[in-house]
Amino acid sequence: MEEKFDVIIVGGGIAGCVAGYLLAKNGLEVLLIERGSAIGVKNTSGGRIYAHSIEPIFENFAQIAPIERAITSERLSFMTDKTNTTINYTSELSQNKNELSYSVLRVKFDAWLGKMAEEAGVNIINGIRVDDLITKDAKICGVKSGDDEMFSDVVILADGANSTLCQKYGLGYTLNPHTCAVGVKEIIELGEDRVNDIFNVNENEGVAWLFAGGVSDRKMGGGFLYTNKSSISLGVVFGLHSTPNTNVPQLLENFKSHPAIKPLIKNGKTTEYSAHIVPEGGLGAIKKISDKGVVVVGDSAGFCLNVGYSVRGMDLAVKSAELAVKAIINAKQRGDFNDLSEYDRLLKDSFVLKDLTLYKNLPHFLQNERIFNEYPEMINGIFRDLFTINGASVPLKNKVLARLKSVGYLNLAKDLFTGVKSI
């Protein structure tokens, strides 16, 4: 007799574990298949989670989950090869739990989510690769792993941005060099006291810091830094449609050697190195997120949002998992798993698709290389001229106008107009 589950989930990241947890809490029999040797070992992306999506699922989750630091300082830098201009916004922790965000180490955080799912009743199999889906009468009804077949009423695809299953069945988002980027990241151990001192933060408070310009070879991409309890997550993301003059791992090495970064990581020890694909195509790249017997959640669906001053993925993954569960439970009550389009409707009414729709033109705008080349040069040039005193008497407006002219007034006007329309 064949073994059958209510739901099979492919992938043990945030979206997969949250979906499994909620399904099991609602009494469904769930199998979660993770290709890694344990939940979390392959999940190295991200670095920051916004509480508004996960707080309703795990109340006061920051008290029970292995978070690193609550973000109280937001920094945005514009880099050239040797200079850097930084905007720094610092605040006290909000009293509204839904307005908080936290740095996390995905290996530990996802392992905790996997434990919560397992304790709720999810059957978890690690170290297994799903090779294909099983279809019958045009409906997906299970998965294949080698010669083994496992059946279910619904399959949830949560196997990441580079999902071969999504690509094979025309699901998720369009995967090509214009819709995704590659990221490399290191965890650099510094010690808790040193993190506090270097980044001027109190215990358990931290920094989220994004960089644009020279860090990505002056092409689409950027750098990021998140403070953990005793370490930092430092990395570079590069748009695949561009052609860097150096390879992406070397971009990270160059970033670490930048005068603005090198003192921060002095005597630090790299404890983890990873690379991953990041979906950055936005709304226009999303194809199909539900079909007969299947739904797609998280990165597999292309649910990632880069608006320049912030990068979001985890909160979208959590919400998409929650809404997928709601649609599946309702389908089970109807006894009809052929129509899971309620998932699409729920997403349309949620912040996931509302925010992706709001910024639908931004991915195209961010492919403008002036944002990563001329503008960082212009900003750093303006501040260099402001703070350089050499005896020459030059009106302040002349210093600024000279730098604006270097980009071109027409380019400035055009980019300003296009940029405002994108947000």
C-alpha positions in Angstrom: 0.0 0.0 0.0 1.4 3.4 -1.0 2.3 5.9 1.7 0.2 9.1 1.4 0.3 12.4 3.2 -1.9 15.4 3.2 0.9 17.7 2.2 4.5 17.1 1.1 6.9 20.1 1.4 10.1 20.3 -0.7 12.6 22.4 1.1 13.4 23.1 4.8 14.0 26.9 4.7 11.9 29.5 6.5 8.9 29.1 4.2 8.9 25.3 4.2 9.3 25.1 8.0 6.6 27.7 8.7 4.2 26.0 6.3 4.9 22.6 7.9 4.4 24.0 11.4 1.1 25.6 10.6 -0.3 22.6 8.7 0.6 20.2 11.5 -0.9 22.5 14.1 -4.1 22.3 12.1 -4.1 18.5 12.2 -2.8 17.7 8.7 -0.2 14.9 8.1 2.9 16.6 6.6 6.1 15.3 5.2 9.0 17.8 4.8 11.9 16.8 2.6 15.2 18.7 3.0 18.1 18.0 0.7 20.7 19.1 3.3 21.9 16.8 6.0 19.9 18.8 8.6 17.5 21.7 8.6 19.4 24.9 8.3 22.8 23.6 7.1 22.2 24.8 3.5 20.2 27.9 4.4 22.8 30.7 4.4 21.0 33.6 2.7 19.6 36.7 4.3 20.6 38.1 7.7 17.6 40.1 8.8 14.0 39.2 9.6 11.1 41.7 10.1 8.9 40.7 13.0 5.6 41.8 11.6 5.1 38.5 9.6 6.3 36.0 12.1 5.1 37.5 15.4 1.5 36.4 14.7 2.7 32.8 14.3 5.1 32.6 17.2 4.0 35.2 19.8 7.0 36.9 21.4 9.2 34.9 19.1 12.3 37.0 19.9 12.2 35.5 23.4 12.1 31.9 22.2 13.9 32.0 18.8 17.7 32.2 18.4 17.7 35.8 17.1 21.0 37.7 17.2 20.4 41.4 17.7 17.4 43.8 17.4 18.2 46.3 14.7 18.4 49.9 16.1 20.8 51.4 13.5 20.2 51.7 9.8 23.2 52.7 7.6 23.4 53.3 3.9 26.7 53.9 2.2 27.8 55.1 -1.2 31.3 53.8 -2.1 34.0 54.5 -4.6 37.1 52.4 -4.7 38.7 54.3 -1.9 36.1 56.6 -0.3 32.8 56.2 1.4 29.8 58.4 2.4 27.4 57.0 4.9 23.9 57.9 6.1 23.2 56.7 9.6 19.8 56.5 11.2 19.7 55.4 14.9 16.6 54.9 17.0 15.4 53.3 20.3 13.6 50.0 20.1 10.0 50.4 19.2 7.4 49.4 21.8 5.4 47.9 18.9 6.7 44.3 18.4 5.5 44.3 14.8 7.8 47.2 14.0 11.0 45.4 15.2 13.5 43.5 13.1 16.3 41.2 14.0 19.6 39.9 12.6 19.6 36.1 12.5 22.1 33.4 11.5 20.1 31.2 9.2 21.8 28.0 10.2 20.6 28.4 13.8 17.3 30.1 13.1 16.1 27.6 10.5 17.2 24.7 12.7 14.9 26.2 15.4 12.0 26.5 12.9 12.6 22.9 11.9 12.5 21.8 15.6 9.2 23.7 16.1 7.7 22.1 13.0 8.8 18.6 14.1 7.4 19.1 17.6 4.1 20.2 16.0 4.0 16.8 14.2 5.8 17.3 10.9 7.6 14.3 9.5 11.1 15.5 8.4 13.4 13.6 6.1 16.9 15.1 5.7 19.6 14.3 3.1 17.1 13.4 0.3 16.9 15.1 -3.0 13.5 15.3 -4.8 14.2 14.5 -8.5 10.7 15.0 -9.9 7.0 15.5 -9.2 4.3 12.8 -9.7 1.4 13.8 -11.9 -1.9 12.0 -12.6 -4.7 13.4 -14.7 -2.8 16.7 -15.0 -2.7 17.1 -11.2 0.5 17.0 -9.1 0.0 14.3 -6.5 3.5 13.5 -5.0 7.2 13.5 -5.4 9.9 11.1 -6.7 13.3 10.6 -5.1 15.4 8.1 -7.1 13.2 5.0 -7.3 11.0 6.1 -4.3 7.6 7.7 -4.8 5.7 9.5 -2.1 2.1 10.7 -2.6 0.1 13.6 -1.2 -2.9 15.7 -1.9 -0.8 18.9 -2.2 2.9 19.6 -2.8 4.5 22.8 -1.5 7.6 23.9 -3.4 9.9 25.7 -1.0 13.2 24.6 -2.4 14.8 28.0 -3.0 15.5 30.6 -5.7 17.1 28.0 -8.0 14.3 25.5 -8.0 14.7 22.9 -10.8 11.2 21.6 -10.1 9.7 25.0 -10.6 11.6 25.5 -13.8 10.5 22.1 -15.1 6.8 22.7 -14.5 6.6 26.3 -15.4 6.1 27.5 -11.8 7.6 30.2 -9.6 9.4 33.0 -11.4 11.3 33.4 -14.6 14.9 32.5 -13.9 17.5 34.3 -16.1 20.4 36.7 -15.6 18.0 39.7 -15.6 15.9 38.3 -12.7 18.4 37.1 -10.2 21.7 37.9 -8.6 24.4 35.9 -6.9 25.5 36.6 -3.4 28.6 35.6 -1.4 28.8 36.0 2.3 31.2 35.5 5.2 30.5 35.2 8.9 33.4 37.0 10.7 33.8 36.4 14.4 34.9 39.5 16.3 33.7 38.9 19.9 30.6 40.5 21.5 32.3 43.4 23.2 34.2 44.3 20.1 30.9 44.3 18.0 29.4 46.6 20.6 32.4 49.0 20.5 33.0 49.0 16.8 29.4 49.7 15.8 28.6 51.8 18.8 25.6 49.7 19.9 24.3 48.5 23.2 24.1 44.8 24.2 21.6 42.9 22.0 21.2 45.9 19.7 22.6 45.9 16.2 23.2 47.5 12.8 21.9 46.8 9.3 24.2 48.4 6.7 23.8 48.4 2.9 26.5 49.6 0.4 26.3 50.7 -3.2 28.9 51.6 -5.7 32.5 50.3 -5.9 31.6 47.3 -3.8 29.9 45.7 -6.8 32.4 46.8 -9.4 30.2 49.9 -10.0 27.5 47.7 -11.6 24.1 46.5 -10.3 24.6 45.0 -6.9 25.8 46.0 -3.5 27.2 45.0 -0.2 25.6 44.3 3.2 26.7 44.0 6.8 24.6 42.8 9.7 25.8 42.6 13.3 25.2 39.3 15.1 25.8 38.7 18.8 29.6 38.2 18.5 30.1 38.3 14.7 29.1 40.1 11.6 27.5 38.8 8.4 29.4 40.5 5.5 28.7 40.0 1.9 28.3 41.1 -1.7 25.4 40.6 -4.2 26.0 41.0 -7.9 23.3 41.2 -10.7 24.0 38.3 -13.1 23.0 40.4 -16.2 26.2 42.5 -15.6 29.7 41.4 -16.4 32.1 42.2 -13.6 35.7 42.9 -14.2 36.5 40.5 -11.4 34.7 37.3 -10.2 32.2 37.6 -7.4 34.3 36.0 -4.6 37.1 38.5 -5.5 34.5 41.3 -5.2 34.0 40.2 -1.6 37.8 40.3 -1.0 38.0 43.8 -2.4 35.1 44.8 -0.2 36.9 43.5 2.9 40.0 45.5 1.9 38.1 48.8 1.4 39.3 51.5 3.8 35.8 51.8 5.3 35.6 48.1 6.0 39.1 46.9 6.7 39.4 48.4 10.2 36.0 46.9 11.2 37.1 43.3 10.6 40.7 43.6 11.8 41.8 40.4 13.6 38.4 38.9 12.8 38.1 35.2 12.0 36.0 33.9 9.1 33.8 31.0 10.5 31.5 30.5 7.5 31.6 31.1 3.8 28.6 30.7 1.5 27.1 31.6 -1.9 23.5 31.6 -3.0 21.1 32.8 -5.8 18.9 35.8 -4.9 15.6 36.4 -6.9 15.5 40.1 -7.8 13.2 40.2 -10.8 10.2 41.6 -8.8 6.6 41.3 -9.8 7.3 41.1 -13.5 9.3 37.9 -13.2 6.6 35.9 -11.3 4.9 33.4 -13.5 2.7 30.9 -11.8 2.5 30.2 -8.0 -0.3 27.6 -7.9 -1.6 24.8 -10.0 -3.6 21.6 -9.5 -2.1 20.1 -6.4 0.8 22.4 -6.0 1.7 25.9 -4.6 5.0 27.7 -4.5 6.3 29.8 -1.6 9.2 32.0 -0.6 12.2 32.4 -2.8 11.0 29.7 -5.1 8.1 32.0 -6.1 10.5 35.0 -6.5 9.2 36.7 -3.4 12.1 39.0 -2.7 12.1 42.8 -2.6 15.2 45.0 -3.0 14.2 48.7 -2.8 17.8 50.0 -2.5 17.7 51.0 1.2 16.3 47.7 2.4 16.3 44.1 1.2 13.4 41.8 2.2 12.8 38.1 1.7 12.2 36.4 5.0 9.0 38.3 5.9 7.6 37.6 2.4 8.5 33.9 2.8 6.7 33.6 6.1 3.6 35.3 4.9 3.4 33.3 1.7 3.7 30.1 3.7 0.9 31.2 6.0 -1.4 32.0 3.1 -0.5 28.8 1.3 -1.6 26.9 4.5 -4.9 28.7 4.6 -5.6 27.9 1.0 -4.7 24.2 1.5 -6.9 23.9 4.7 -9.8 25.4 2.8 -9.2 23.1 -0.1 -9.2 20.1 2.2 -12.5 21.2 3.7 -14.0 21.4 0.2 -12.4 18.1 -0.8 -11.0 19.7 -3.9 -7.2 20.1 -4.4 -7.5 20.8 -8.1 -8.2 24.5 -7.4 -5.7 26.2 -5.2 -6.2 29.6 -6.7 -7.3 31.0 -3.4 -3.6 31.2 -2.6 -3.2 33.7 -5.4 -6.2 35.7 -4.2 -4.9 35.7 -0.6 -1.5 36.9 -1.7 -3.0 39.6 -3.8 -4.7 41.0 -0.7 -1.5 40.7 1.4 1.5 42.9 1.8 3.5 40.4 -0.3 2.0 41.2 -3.7 0.9 44.7 -2.6 4.6 45.6 -2.0 5.8 43.8 -5.0 3.2 45.7 -7.1 4.1 49.0 -5.5 7.8 48.5 -6.5 7.2 46.6 -9.8 9.3 49.1 -11.9 12.2 49.2 -9.4 14.1 46.2 -10.7 14.4 47.8 -14.2 15.4 51.1 -12.7 18.1 49.5 -10.6 19.7 48.2 -13.8 20.8 51.8 -14.5 24.5 51.6 -13.8 24.8 55.3 -13.1 23.3 54.4 -9.7 26.3 52.3 -8.9 28.9 54.3 -10.7 28.5 58.0 -11.4 26.2 58.8 -8.4 28.5 57.3 -5.7 31.4 59.2 -7.3 29.3 62.4 -7.3 28.2 62.0 -3.6 31.7 61.3 -2.4 33.0 64.1 -4.6 30.6 66.6 -3.0 31.6 65.7 0.5 35.3 65.7 -0.4 35.0 69.2 -1.7 33.0 70.3 1.3 35.5 69.1 3.8 38.7 69.9 1.9 40.2 73.2 3.0 43.2 74.2 0.8 43.1 78.0 0.8 41.1 78.3 -2.5 37.9 80.4 -2.1 35.2 78.6 -4.0 31.5 79.2 -3.3 29.8 76.2 -1.9 27.2 76.2 -4.7 30.0 76.0 -7.3 31.5 73.0 -5.6 28.1 71.2 -5.6 27.2 72.2 -9.2 30.5 71.0 -10.5 29.8 67.6 -9.2 26.3 67.5 -10.5 27.6 68.6 -13.9 29.9 65.6 -13.9 26.9 63.3 -14.1 25.0 65.5 -16.5 21.9 67.6 -15.7 19.8 65.7 -18.2 20.8 62.4 -16.7 20.0 63.7 -13.3 16.6 64.9 -14.3 15.8 61.7 -16.2 16.9 59.4 -13.4 15.1 61.4 -10.8 11.9 61.3 -12.8 12.2 57.5 -13.4 13.3 56.8 -9.9 10.3 58.7 -8.3 7.9 56.8 -10.7 9.5 53.5 -9.5 8.6 54.1 -5.8 
